[in-house]
Amino acid sequence: MTLAFTILGLLFILAGIGCGVRAYRNTLAEHDPNPLWPWASQQVARVRGVVVRITRWIRPRQSNVVYAKAGGAFGGLTAHATGYRAGLQISPDLSLEEQIRLLIGRIADAEEATRRESERHRKELQDIRAEIGAHTERLTRADEDIKQPALALSLGTARLQIAGLILVGVGTVFMAVPALLGP
């Protein structure tokens, strides 16, 4: 009977130690970029390098040939392409009233063009603000999506550590029972 309690206590202690080691590895993997056993990691990386070299040596070579066509283009901006509409020259032969009327017409055209451009820019600005708002909302959701697994991992690690401590405690109690009961 004493041997059964001792073996049962030892099993609980080993299970608790296993939980503690697993929780430690999870915490270490979450917070520390360095490997748990650097020497073993170096040896694994070395073997991977050898395997990659062998597979590159065995695999047939592939050549990447890129054919490109070259060409040239030329162009220029016209007054219409830049958004400026050139009017007819004001003839000096016209009367002063006609010249003023033509100038007022050109000023009205320029004001209308400015108003249209201002409205177009206002709409573009609204679209950009809406897009920025959508990106902000998407990034906020992504942050929340990252926070939830990290919190779950932290809580899972803490639960695993608590379970390990409980198992070690139960194992210690089971191992103490035979000593208390006597030979």
C-alpha positions as a LaTeX table, in Angstrom:
\begin{tabular}{lrrr}
\hline
Residue & $x$ (\AA) & $y$ (\AA) & $z$ (\AA) \\
\hline
Met1 & 0.00 & 0.00 & 0.00 \\
Thr2 & 2.84 & 2.36 & 0.85 \\
Leu3 & 4.52 & 1.62 & $-2.45$ \\
Ala4 & 1.27 & 2.44 & $-4.31$ \\
Phe5 & 1.01 & 5.81 & $-2.55$ \\
Thr6 & 4.65 & 6.57 & $-3.26$ \\
Ile7 & 4.30 & 5.68 & $-6.96$ \\
Leu8 & 1.06 & 7.65 & $-7.21$ \\
Gly9 & 2.70 & 10.66 & $-5.55$ \\
Leu10 & 5.69 & 10.38 & $-7.86$ \\
Leu11 & 3.39 & 10.31 & $-10.91$ \\
Phe12 & 1.58 & 13.45 & $-9.72$ \\
Ile13 & 4.89 & 15.21 & $-9.12$ \\
Leu14 & 6.19 & 14.25 & $-12.57$ \\
Ala15 & 2.93 & 15.41 & $-14.18$ \\
Gly16 & 3.19 & 18.72 & $-12.29$ \\
Ile17 & 6.80 & 19.18 & $-13.39$ \\
Gly18 & 5.73 & 18.43 & $-16.97$ \\
Cys19 & 3.03 & 21.12 & $-16.76$ \\
Gly20 & 5.55 & 23.58 & $-15.35$ \\
Val21 & 8.07 & 22.85 & $-18.11$ \\
Arg22 & 5.42 & 23.23 & $-20.80$ \\
Ala23 & 4.20 & 26.52 & $-19.31$ \\
Tyr24 & 7.80 & 27.73 & $-19.15$ \\
Arg25 & 8.39 & 26.84 & $-22.81$ \\
Asn26 & 5.15 & 28.60 & $-23.85$ \\
Thr27 & 6.08 & 31.74 & $-21.94$ \\
Leu28 & 9.61 & 31.64 & $-23.30$ \\
Ala29 & 8.40 & 31.17 & $-26.88$ \\
Glu30 & 6.00 & 34.10 & $-26.47$ \\
His31 & 8.44 & 36.61 & $-25.00$ \\
Asp32 & 12.00 & 35.51 & $-25.88$ \\
Pro33 & 13.16 & 35.26 & $-29.50$ \\
Asn34 & 16.21 & 33.21 & $-28.47$ \\
Pro35 & 15.93 & 29.41 & $-28.57$ \\
Leu36 & 15.52 & 27.40 & $-25.36$ \\
Trp37 & 18.64 & 25.32 & $-26.10$ \\
Pro38 & 20.97 & 27.36 & $-28.35$ \\
Trp39 & 23.39 & 24.50 & $-29.05$ \\
Ala40 & 20.62 & 22.20 & $-30.26$ \\
Ser41 & 19.14 & 24.97 & $-32.40$ \\
Gln42 & 22.54 & 25.57 & $-34.00$ \\
Gln43 & 22.89 & 21.88 & $-34.83$ \\
Val44 & 19.39 & 21.77 & $-36.36$ \\
Ala45 & 20.17 & 24.87 & $-38.45$ \\
Arg46 & 23.42 & 23.27 & $-39.58$ \\
Val47 & 21.63 & 20.09 & $-40.70$ \\
Arg48 & 19.00 & 22.18 & $-42.53$ \\
Gly49 & 21.78 & 24.05 & $-44.35$ \\
Val50 & 23.36 & 20.77 & $-45.46$ \\
Val51 & 20.00 & 19.45 & $-46.67$ \\
Val52 & 19.34 & 22.67 & $-48.62$ \\
Arg53 & 22.77 & 22.49 & $-50.28$ \\
Ile54 & 22.25 & 18.85 & $-51.23$ \\
Thr55 & 18.78 & 19.48 & $-52.65$ \\
Arg56 & 20.09 & 22.46 & $-54.65$ \\
Trp57 & 22.89 & 20.32 & $-56.00$ \\
Ile58 & 20.52 & 17.48 & $-56.95$ \\
Arg59 & 17.76 & 19.68 & $-58.37$ \\
Pro60 & 18.26 & 20.73 & $-62.01$ \\
Arg61 & 19.21 & 24.33 & $-62.54$ \\
Gln62 & 16.56 & 26.71 & $-63.74$ \\
Ser63 & 17.45 & 29.81 & $-65.62$ \\
Asn64 & 15.26 & 32.84 & $-65.54$ \\
Val65 & 15.39 & 34.75 & $-68.78$ \\
Val66 & 13.55 & 38.01 & $-68.99$ \\
Tyr67 & 12.83 & 39.45 & $-72.38$ \\
Ala68 & 12.06 & 43.13 & $-72.41$ \\
Lys69 & 11.04 & 45.35 & $-75.23$ \\
Ala70 & 12.43 & 48.82 & $-75.21$ \\
Gly71 & 10.71 & 51.78 & $-76.70$ \\
Gly72 & 10.49 & 55.47 & $-76.45$ \\
Ala73 & 7.71 & 57.90 & $-76.12$ \\
Phe74 & 7.42 & 61.60 & $-76.19$ \\
Gly75 & 4.66 & 63.94 & $-75.36$ \\
Gly76 & 3.81 & 67.31 & $-74.09$ \\
Leu77 & 1.12 & 69.03 & $-72.17$ \\
Thr78 & $-1.40$ & 71.02 & $-74.03$ \\
Ala79 & $-3.33$ & 73.83 & $-72.50$ \\
His80 & $-6.43$ & 71.62 & $-72.44$ \\
Ala81 & $-4.56$ & 68.78 & $-70.67$ \\
Thr82 & $-3.48$ & 71.07 & $-67.85$ \\
Gly83 & $-7.01$ & 72.29 & $-67.27$ \\
Tyr84 & $-6.45$ & 75.82 & $-68.56$ \\
Arg85 & $-8.62$ & 76.95 & $-71.43$ \\
Ala86 & $-6.97$ & 79.65 & $-73.44$ \\
Gly87 & $-9.39$ & 82.12 & $-74.92$ \\
Leu88 & $-9.04$ & 84.14 & $-78.01$ \\
Gln89 & $-6.74$ & 87.10 & $-77.96$ \\
Ile90 & $-8.49$ & 90.33 & $-77.19$ \\
Ser91 & $-8.13$ & 92.44 & $-80.21$ \\
Pro92 & $-6.97$ & 96.00 & $-79.58$ \\
Asp93 & $-9.36$ & 97.07 & $-82.34$ \\
Leu94 & $-12.39$ & 96.36 & $-80.12$ \\
Ser95 & $-13.94$ & 99.11 & $-78.12$ \\
Leu96 & $-13.09$ & 99.43 & $-74.46$ \\
Glu97 & $-16.55$ & 98.15 & $-73.47$ \\
Glu98 & $-16.11$ & 95.02 & $-75.63$ \\
Gln99 & $-12.67$ & 94.37 & $-74.15$ \\
Ile100 & $-14.04$ & 94.73 & $-70.60$ \\
Arg101 & $-16.95$ & 92.42 & $-71.42$ \\
Leu102 & $-14.53$ & 89.76 & $-72.76$ \\
Leu103 & $-12.34$ & 90.12 & $-69.67$ \\
Ile104 & $-15.36$ & 89.76 & $-67.38$ \\
Gly105 & $-16.37$ & 86.64 & $-69.31$ \\
Arg106 & $-12.88$ & 85.16 & $-68.89$ \\
Ile107 & $-12.89$ & 85.99 & $-65.19$ \\
Ala108 & $-16.29$ & 84.28 & $-64.87$ \\
Asp109 & $-14.91$ & 81.22 & $-66.71$ \\
Ala110 & $-11.87$ & 81.16 & $-64.41$ \\
Glu111 & $-14.12$ & 81.44 & $-61.33$ \\
Glu112 & $-16.29$ & 78.58 & $-62.61$ \\
Ala113 & $-13.23$ & 76.41 & $-63.28$ \\
Thr114 & $-11.89$ & 77.22 & $-59.81$ \\
Arg115 & $-15.24$ & 76.32 & $-58.25$ \\
Arg116 & $-15.35$ & 73.00 & $-60.12$ \\
Glu117 & $-11.77$ & 72.18 & $-59.09$ \\
Ser118 & $-12.52$ & 73.15 & $-55.50$ \\
Glu119 & $-15.58$ & 70.89 & $-55.49$ \\
Arg120 & $-13.59$ & 68.03 & $-57.03$ \\
His121 & $-10.86$ & 68.46 & $-54.40$ \\
Arg122 & $-13.45$ & 68.56 & $-51.63$ \\
Lys123 & $-14.94$ & 65.26 & $-52.85$ \\
Glu124 & $-11.48$ & 63.70 & $-53.10$ \\
Leu125 & $-10.70$ & 64.86 & $-49.58$ \\
Gln126 & $-13.94$ & 63.31 & $-48.30$ \\
Asp127 & $-13.10$ & 60.05 & $-50.07$ \\
Ile128 & $-9.60$ & 60.04 & $-48.59$ \\
Arg129 & $-10.95$ & 60.74 & $-45.10$ \\
Ala130 & $-13.47$ & 57.90 & $-45.49$ \\
Glu131 & $-10.70$ & 55.57 & $-46.65$ \\
Ile132 & $-8.50$ & 56.58 & $-43.72$ \\
Gly133 & $-11.42$ & 55.92 & $-41.37$ \\
Ala134 & $-11.94$ & 52.48 & $-42.91$ \\
His135 & $-8.22$ & 51.68 & $-42.55$ \\
Thr136 & $-8.25$ & 52.89 & $-38.95$ \\
Glu137 & $-11.23$ & 50.69 & $-38.17$ \\
Arg138 & $-9.59$ & 47.70 & $-39.89$ \\
Leu139 & $-6.34$ & 48.24 & $-37.98$ \\
Thr140 & $-8.22$ & 48.56 & $-34.70$ \\
Arg141 & $-9.94$ & 45.23 & $-35.38$ \\
Ala142 & $-6.57$ & 43.69 & $-36.28$ \\
Asp143 & $-5.12$ & 44.94 & $-32.99$ \\
Glu144 & $-8.01$ & 43.36 & $-31.13$ \\
Asp145 & $-7.53$ & 40.14 & $-33.10$ \\
Ile146 & $-3.89$ & 40.08 & $-31.97$ \\
Lys147 & $-4.65$ & 40.97 & $-28.35$ \\
Gln148 & $-7.18$ & 38.18 & $-27.89$ \\
Pro149 & $-4.84$ & 35.25 & $-28.72$ \\
Ala150 & $-2.04$ & 36.81 & $-26.68$ \\
Leu151 & $-4.37$ & 37.13 & $-23.70$ \\
Ala152 & $-5.61$ & 33.57 & $-24.21$ \\
Leu153 & $-2.02$ & 32.31 & $-24.37$ \\
Ser154 & $-1.09$ & 34.18 & $-21.19$ \\
Leu155 & $-4.14$ & 32.87 & $-19.36$ \\
Gly156 & $-3.53$ & 29.35 & $-20.66$ \\
Thr157 & 0.07 & 29.48 & $-19.45$ \\
Ala158 & $-1.04$ & 30.69 & $-16.02$ \\
Arg159 & $-3.68$ & 27.93 & $-15.80$ \\
Leu160 & $-1.10$ & 25.34 & $-16.78$ \\
Gln161 & 1.29 & 26.60 & $-14.11$ \\
Ile162 & $-1.48$ & 26.46 & $-11.49$ \\
Ala163 & $-2.39$ & 22.91 & $-12.56$ \\
Gly164 & 1.27 & 21.92 & $-12.31$ \\
Leu165 & 1.55 & 23.36 & $-8.82$ \\
Ile166 & $-1.61$ & 21.54 & $-7.73$ \\
Leu167 & $-0.29$ & 18.25 & $-9.13$ \\
Val168 & 3.03 & 18.70 & $-7.36$ \\
Gly169 & 1.17 & 19.46 & $-4.11$ \\
Val170 & $-1.06$ & 16.39 & $-4.47$ \\
Gly171 & 1.96 & 14.25 & $-5.30$ \\
Thr172 & 3.80 & 15.53 & $-2.25$ \\
Val173 & 0.80 & 14.72 & $-0.04$ \\
Phe174 & 0.58 & 11.20 & $-1.48$ \\
Met175 & 4.28 & 10.65 & $-0.86$ \\
Ala176 & 3.96 & 11.94 & 2.70 \\
Val177 & 1.06 & 9.61 & 3.60 \\
Pro178 & 3.24 & 6.47 & 3.85 \\
Ala179 & 5.73 & 8.28 & 6.05 \\
Leu180 & 2.93 & 9.44 & 8.36 \\
Leu181 & 1.28 & 6.02 & 8.56 \\
Gly182 & 4.55 & 4.41 & 9.57 \\
Pro183 & 6.22 & 1.13 & 8.59 \\
\hline
\end{tabular}
